[in-house]
Amino acid sequence: MKFSFQSCIIIVFISIIGFVSCKKLDDEPTNEGRITQISRLYISFLDYDPNNSSLKNMMIVDPADTNNLDNIYQYLSPAKGGGPILFDANAKAVFQASITPQDTFIQVIPFANDIYGIPGTSGAIGYRGFTNVRGLAYYTFSQQNSATSATTIPFLLAVTNRGAGSSMLYAVSTPTGKVGSKGGAPIIDKQINLGTIVPTSLTLLNGSNNNDKLVLIGFDREGTTNKSGFAVYANLQQQLINQARDTIVDSDKFKPMMKVYIKGRTQLGPVSYAPNKGLLAVTSGKEVLFFKDPKALFSGTTDKTDVEPDYVVGGANTGLEKPWGVAIDDRANEGKFFYVSDLTNRTISRFPLLNEGDIKPDITAKTYGTLNPNYIFLDGRSTTNF
């Protein structure tokens, strides 16, 4: 059979198209240097069934800022009841704790591919104190040694609620390097007793530089008194870097520089800190409380009492019954929403960020089967360079 010149050209062209379309990701050009935006919502579900080893209790909604929350990646995490969840871009890993007393592990889930948001195989850091975890934070200390070298030490922080006098703040250095640890003092760099406060949350506030971070611990009770607010600690670097590690610190050696008491509010839940937006949000009862200018609010050395939120989101139109996890999209230009999990309705709701009062979600609240969303975390990056 003979082919014309034109036929040969067509066959070659089709072959090239077929070859290109069948290329695997491994064969594609490197993504190094590619600029992209990220809006990924991490959801930690409190569901756990010892008789169902395939229950997927972590989910990633990616992207979370389009016209729905349907594009999901489900993940089977070994956490026995998903608690606080955190992603850190420098660590390229997700950290997930459990809310149950029986689970003494913090899951460490490295990203197999940060570009496509695909988590890899989970490992765990085990310690007997990791029970009833109420908050996670990631702190990185960096010291310039010379023009060409620097020392960087990352820490995973975890706060636990074990009642007044027994609640602790734990610090674990280089956490991704301690996966597989079964327990023992070498895992923990610091165990700090928090005294009379009963923690509900943990976050880090920006200070004067990247090493200078304020520790903000929410609480719902102080001793036997039902007082709700925040304790602010200023000497994190001193405790983790300048003083001896592998030590237990009494509460009188780690005192808050101040406390902020919230007027007329109880049942404080998780927080979301958005320094670019100048906001801090916390759930309380059936509402989400917003505080403007957290830098000013949490400054000084004198306690502040009867502090009221700058504005509140709550009411029948919100659809919120028992809001719990909250996450603000802190991207300077693209961040337009905040997200809330609801323990009663089993929903994830998204709201316009700058609206307040009895507002409606900007899209219909989302449920994921019978799963119960608990803590959430938003990874929002504007100019990520892979």
C-alpha positions in Angstrom: 0.0 0.0 0.0 1.3 3.4 -0.9 1.0 6.6 1.2 1.1 10.1 -0.1 3.4 12.7 1.5 0.4 14.4 3.1 -0.7 11.1 4.7 2.7 10.6 6.2 2.7 14.0 7.7 -0.8 13.4 9.3 0.4 10.0 10.7 3.5 11.6 12.2 1.4 14.4 13.7 -1.1 12.0 15.3 1.8 9.9 16.7 3.3 13.0 18.4 0.0 13.9 19.9 -0.5 10.4 21.2 3.0 10.3 22.7 2.6 13.6 24.5 -0.9 12.8 25.9 0.3 9.6 27.4 3.3 11.0 29.2 3.4 10.3 32.9 3.9 13.0 35.6 7.4 11.7 36.1 8.2 12.6 32.5 6.9 16.1 32.7 9.2 19.1 32.9 10.2 20.1 36.4 7.9 22.3 38.3 10.7 24.0 40.1 10.3 27.8 40.0 6.6 27.5 39.0 4.5 30.2 40.7 1.0 29.1 41.8 -1.7 29.9 44.3 -3.0 27.4 46.9 -6.2 27.3 48.9 -6.4 23.9 50.6 -8.7 23.2 53.5 -7.7 20.4 55.8 -10.5 18.7 57.7 -9.9 16.4 60.7 -13.0 14.2 61.4 -13.6 13.0 65.0 -14.9 9.7 63.7 -13.2 6.5 64.9 -14.3 2.9 64.8 -12.0 0.2 66.0 -13.9 -2.3 63.9 -13.5 -0.3 60.7 -9.9 0.1 59.8 -10.7 1.8 56.4 -12.5 4.8 57.9 -10.9 7.9 56.3 -10.9 10.6 59.0 -8.8 13.3 57.2 -9.8 15.2 54.1 -8.3 17.9 51.9 -10.6 20.2 49.9 -8.5 21.6 47.1 -9.2 24.2 46.0 -11.4 25.6 48.7 -12.1 29.0 47.2 -14.1 28.1 44.1 -17.9 27.8 43.8 -18.1 24.5 45.7 -16.3 22.4 48.3 -16.6 19.1 46.3 -13.0 18.6 45.1 -11.7 16.4 47.9 -8.9 14.0 48.7 -9.8 11.5 51.4 -7.0 10.1 53.6 -6.9 7.2 56.0 -5.2 8.5 59.1 -4.4 6.3 62.1 -5.6 8.9 64.5 -8.3 7.5 66.9 -10.7 10.4 66.6 -9.3 13.3 64.6 -8.4 16.3 66.7 -6.3 19.4 66.0 -4.8 19.5 62.5 -1.9 21.6 61.1 0.0 21.9 57.8 3.3 23.7 57.6 4.8 24.5 54.2 8.4 24.4 55.4 7.9 21.0 56.9 5.9 19.9 53.9 3.8 17.8 56.3 0.5 17.6 58.0 0.3 17.1 61.7 -2.8 15.6 63.3 -3.5 14.9 66.9 -6.3 12.9 68.5 -9.0 14.2 70.9 -9.2 10.8 72.8 -7.4 9.9 76.0 -6.5 6.5 74.6 -4.5 7.9 71.6 -1.0 9.0 72.7 0.3 9.7 69.1 0.6 12.7 66.9 0.4 11.7 63.3 3.0 13.1 60.9 1.9 12.9 57.3 4.6 14.1 54.8 3.5 15.3 51.4 4.4 13.0 48.6 3.7 15.9 46.2 3.3 19.4 47.5 2.4 20.8 44.1 -0.6 18.5 43.7 -1.4 18.3 47.4 -1.0 14.6 47.7 -0.1 13.3 51.2 2.2 10.3 51.6 2.6 7.6 54.2 1.7 8.5 57.7 4.1 8.1 60.6 3.7 9.0 64.3 5.4 10.5 67.3 4.4 8.7 70.4 4.5 10.0 74.0 2.3 9.2 77.0 1.5 12.9 77.5 -0.2 13.4 74.1 -3.7 12.8 75.3 -6.6 15.3 75.0 -4.6 17.5 72.7 -6.3 20.9 72.1 -4.0 22.7 69.8 -0.9 22.3 67.6 1.6 24.9 66.4 4.9 24.9 64.4 7.8 27.1 65.5 11.0 27.5 63.5 14.1 29.1 65.1 16.7 30.3 62.6 20.2 31.8 63.4 22.5 33.2 60.8 26.0 31.8 61.4 27.7 33.5 58.5 26.9 35.0 55.1 26.4 31.5 53.7 25.2 29.3 56.5 22.4 29.3 59.1 21.1 27.1 61.8 17.5 26.2 61.7 15.6 24.2 64.4 11.9 23.4 63.9 9.6 22.6 66.8 6.2 21.1 67.0 4.2 22.4 69.9 1.2 20.7 71.4 -1.1 21.8 74.2 -3.2 19.3 76.2 -6.2 19.6 78.4 -5.9 17.4 81.5 -7.5 19.8 83.9 -6.2 22.6 86.2 -2.7 21.9 87.4 -2.0 19.1 85.0 -2.4 20.6 81.5 0.8 20.9 79.6 2.6 22.6 76.7 5.0 20.2 74.9 7.8 21.0 72.5 9.3 18.5 70.1 12.3 19.5 68.1 12.8 18.3 64.5 9.5 16.4 64.7 9.7 14.8 61.2 12.9 13.1 62.4 11.2 11.6 65.4 8.5 9.6 63.5 8.4 6.1 64.8 9.4 7.0 68.4 7.6 4.9 70.9 8.0 7.2 74.0 10.5 8.4 76.5 12.1 11.7 77.5 14.4 12.1 74.5 11.3 12.7 72.3 10.3 15.8 74.3 12.4 18.9 74.5 10.2 20.7 77.0 7.2 19.8 79.2 5.8 23.1 80.5 3.1 23.0 83.2 0.4 25.6 82.5 -0.8 25.9 86.1 -4.4 26.7 86.7 -5.6 27.4 83.2 -7.5 24.7 81.3 -6.5 25.0 77.6 -8.9 25.1 74.6 -6.5 26.2 71.8 -3.0 27.1 70.8 -1.6 29.5 68.3 1.6 31.6 67.7 1.4 35.4 67.2 4.0 37.4 65.3 6.5 39.3 67.4 9.3 41.7 66.5 11.0 39.1 64.3 10.6 35.6 62.9 12.2 34.0 66.0 10.2 36.2 68.4 6.8 34.5 68.7 4.1 35.0 71.3 2.4 31.8 72.5 -1.4 32.3 72.8 -3.3 29.7 74.7 -7.1 29.9 74.9 -8.8 28.7 78.1 -12.3 28.1 79.3 -11.5 27.7 83.0 -9.0 29.0 85.4 -8.7 26.8 88.4 -12.3 26.3 89.7 -13.6 29.5 88.1 -15.3 29.5 84.8 -13.4 32.3 83.1 -12.8 32.3 79.3 -9.9 34.1 77.6 -6.4 33.9 76.4 -3.0 33.6 78.2 -0.1 35.3 76.4 3.5 34.0 76.9 6.5 35.9 75.6 9.6 33.8 76.4 9.3 30.9 73.9 12.8 31.3 72.4 14.3 31.5 75.8 12.7 28.2 76.9 13.4 26.3 73.7 16.8 27.6 72.6 18.6 29.4 75.4 17.8 27.0 78.2 18.6 23.3 78.7 16.3 20.9 76.9 14.7 17.7 78.0 13.4 19.4 81.1 10.1 19.8 83.0 9.2 23.4 83.6 6.9 24.4 86.5 4.2 26.9 85.9 5.9 29.5 88.1 8.9 29.4 85.6 6.7 30.0 82.6 4.2 32.7 83.5 2.0 34.5 81.0 3.0 38.1 80.5 -0.7 39.0 80.5 -4.2 37.5 80.2 -7.2 38.7 78.2 -10.6 37.8 79.6 -13.6 37.7 77.2 -16.7 39.3 78.6 -19.8 37.1 78.9 -18.5 34.3 76.7 -17.9 30.6 77.5 -17.1 27.4 75.6 -14.2 28.9 73.7 -13.1 26.6 70.9 -10.2 26.6 68.3 -8.8 29.9 66.9 -7.6 31.2 63.6 -5.0 33.9 63.5 -4.7 36.0 60.3 -1.9 38.6 60.6 -2.3 39.9 57.0 -5.9 40.6 57.7 -5.3 41.8 61.2 -7.8 39.4 62.6 -8.2 36.6 65.2 -11.3 34.4 65.3 -12.5 32.0 67.9 -15.7 29.9 68.2 -17.8 30.3 71.3 -21.2 28.7 71.8 -23.3 29.3 68.6 -21.1 32.2 67.4 -17.8 33.0 65.9 -16.1 35.9 67.6 -13.7 38.3 65.7 -11.1 40.5 67.2 -9.4 43.2 65.1 -5.8 44.1 65.6 -4.7 41.2 67.7 -1.2 42.7 67.9 -2.6 45.5 70.1 -5.0 43.3 71.9 -2.4 40.9 73.1 0.3 43.5 74.0 1.3 44.9 77.4 1.9 43.3 80.8 -1.4 44.1 82.5 -4.4 41.7 82.3 -7.4 43.0 80.3 -10.8 42.2 81.6 -14.3 42.3 80.1 -13.0 42.4 76.5 -15.7 42.2 73.9 -15.3 41.0 70.3 -15.2 43.6 67.6 -17.9 41.7 65.7 -19.7 38.4 65.8 -21.0 36.0 63.2 -24.0 34.0 64.4 -27.8 33.7 64.1 -30.4 31.7 62.2 -29.2 32.6 58.7 -25.7 31.3 59.4 -27.0 27.8 60.0 -24.5 27.4 62.8 -25.6 25.3 65.8 -22.3 24.3 67.4 -19.5 25.9 65.5 -16.1 24.5 66.4 -13.2 24.7 64.0 -12.5 28.0 62.2 -10.1 29.0 59.5 -9.5 32.4 57.9 -8.0 32.7 54.4 -5.2 35.1 55.2 -3.9 35.7 51.7 -3.5 39.5 51.3 -5.4 39.9 48.0 -7.1 36.5 47.3 -8.3 35.8 50.9 -12.0 36.5 50.9 -13.5 33.8 53.0 -13.5 32.1 56.4 -14.6 28.5 57.1 -16.4 26.9 60.0 -17.0 23.3 61.0 -20.2 22.5 63.0 -20.3 19.6 65.4 -24.1 19.4 65.5 -24.9 19.8 61.8 -21.8 17.9 60.6 -21.1 20.7 58.1 -18.4 22.8 56.7 -19.6 26.4 56.0 -17.9 29.1 54.1 -18.7 32.8 54.7 -17.6 36.1 53.2 -14.7 37.3 55.4 -15.7 40.9 55.9 -19.4 40.4 56.6 -20.7 40.2 60.1 -23.8 39.4 62.1 -26.6 37.0 61.0 -25.2 36.3 57.5 -25.6 33.4 55.1 -22.8 31.2 53.9 -21.7 32.2 50.4 -22.4 28.6 49.2 -24.5 25.9 50.7 -23.1 24.3 53.8 -21.3 21.0 52.9 -21.7 17.6 54.5 -19.5 14.7 53.8 -21.7 11.6 54.3 -22.0 10.7 58.0 -18.6 12.0 58.9 -18.3 14.6 61.7 -15.9 17.4 60.9 -14.0 18.6 63.9 -10.9 20.8 63.6 -9.9 22.5 60.3 -6.9 24.3 58.9 -6.5 26.4 55.8 -3.3 26.5 53.8 -3.5 29.6 51.7 -0.5 30.7 49.7 -0.4 33.5 47.1 3.0 33.2 45.5 4.2 29.8 46.3 7.4 29.0 44.4 7.8 25.3 44.1 
